[in-house]
Amino acid sequence: MLRRHGAEPLNTHAAHSRQGGFTLLELLLAIFIFAIVTSSVYGAYRSTFLVINTTESQAEYSSMARIALDRITGDLESAYFGNGSLFTAERKEVDTGRADQLTFTSSFHLVFGKNELPAGSAMVRYSTEIDEESGLLKLYRLDMALRPGESVEGIEEKKGFLLCDRLAEVQFNYFDAEGNEVEDWKSHEGEGEEQGKFPVMTRVTLRFAESADSEERIVFSTAVAMARTTQERAQ
């Protein structure tokens, strides 16, 4: 009886130990479930921040594009097609796409410094430059006042001020009076057969990219009707 009474507590304790523990299969199953939950939470966390970063980048591109297109639109609307005017556009190609250049006379000169004198007309030039670090394009705007007897030689060597960057493409397309679309243009008022032949509308397209290797483009575009009102004002 003593042995029996002494053995029963030991057996009861062993039974309780088996009931309160975990088997190896149960531990593996718990670890598996924990891994799935952790992976799901991390995926949702990463996706959320990816959406936030993408939204911020698109908002920044949108702001830069709005400023650049507003400035280009204003310049084209003030283009001067009277005596001595010119409108020359050249299509250029780089690794990321189009990097067009445009030069024309404007009836309005923007004054940015205290030492600059206002003038009635100006030479406006839009040009691009490749950023050596990113491989993307920078868009520059040059505004040179045209005063009587003043030469505009050396304009090709000047860049002006930076209008926007992180561009994969800068594209200008031009439409004549018959509705034909071309990618370059050259007109000089008073010079031979090209006299008076200026585009009636210009379409501007800016394509932004995260990197030079990225195939994804964020595109902003506008079209500016210009010739008729400007020529009537010049007359």
URCORJO-V29141 format. One record per pair of residues at least 6 apart in sequence whose C-alpha atoms are under 7 Angstrom apart, sorted by the first residue. I is the first residue (numbers start at 1). J is the second residue. If there is no record, write none. Layout:
<<I/J> <I/J>>
This chain:
<<64/164> <65/220> <68/163> <68/164> <73/224> <75/106> <76/224> <76/226> <77/226> <78/106> <78/107> <78/108> <78/230> <79/104> <79/105> <79/106> <79/107> <79/230> <80/105> <80/106> <80/107> <80/230> <80/234> <81/230> <81/231> <81/234> <82/189> <82/231> <82/234> <83/189> <83/190> <84/189> <84/190> <85/105> <85/188> <85/189> <86/104> <86/105> <86/187> <86/188> <86/189> <87/103> <87/104> <87/105> <87/186> <87/187> <87/188> <88/102> <88/103> <88/104> <88/185> <88/186> <88/187> <89/101> <89/102> <89/103> <89/184> <89/185> <89/186> <90/100> <90/101> <90/102> <90/184> <90/185> <91/99> <91/100> <91/101> <91/183> <91/184> <92/98> <92/99> <92/100> <93/99> <96/168> <96/169> <96/212> <97/168> <97/169> <98/169> <98/170> <98/171> <99/128> <99/169> <99/170> <99/171> <100/170> <100/171> <100/172> <101/126> <101/127> <102/125> <102/126> <102/127> <103/124> <103/125> <103/126> <104/123> <104/124> <104/125> <105/122> <105/123> <105/124> <106/121> <106/122> <106/123> <106/124> <107/120> <107/121> <107/122> <108/120> <108/121> <108/122> <109/118> <109/119> <109/120> <109/121> <109/122> <109/143> <109/145> <111/118> <119/145> <119/146> <119/147> <121/145> <121/146> <122/143> <122/144> <122/145> <122/146> <123/143> <123/144> <123/145> <123/146> <124/142> <124/143> <124/144> <125/141> <125/142> <125/143> <126/140> <126/141> <126/142> <127/139> <127/140> <127/141> <128/137> <128/138> <128/139> <128/140> <129/137> <129/138> <129/139> <130/136> <130/137> <130/138> <131/137> <131/138> <134/211> <134/212> <135/212> <136/166> <136/167> <136/168> <136/211> <136/212> <137/165> <137/166> <137/167> <137/168> <138/162> <138/164> <138/165> <138/166> <138/167> <139/162> <139/163> <139/164> <139/165> <140/159> <140/160> <140/161> <140/162> <140/163> <141/159> <141/160> <141/161> <141/162> <141/163> <142/159> <142/160> <142/161> <166/208> <166/209> <167/207> <167/208> <167/209> <168/207> <168/208> <168/209> <168/212> <169/206> <169/207> <170/205> <170/206> <170/207> <171/204> <171/205> <171/206> <172/183> <172/202> <172/203> <172/204> <172/205> <173/181> <173/182> <173/183> <173/202> <173/203> <173/204> <174/181> <174/182> <174/183> <174/199> <174/201> <174/202> <174/203> <175/181> <175/182> <175/199> <175/200> <175/201> <175/202> <176/199> <176/200> <177/200> <187/194> <187/195> <187/197> <187/198> <188/194> <188/195> <189/195> <189/196> <198/227> <199/227> <200/225> <200/226> <200/227> <200/228> <201/223> <201/224> <201/225> <201/226> <201/227> <202/223> <202/224> <202/225> <203/222> <203/223> <203/224> <204/221> <204/222> <204/223> <205/220> <205/221> <205/222> <206/219> <206/220> <206/221> <207/217> <207/218> <207/219> <207/220> <208/217> <208/218> <208/219> <209/216> <209/217> <209/218>>
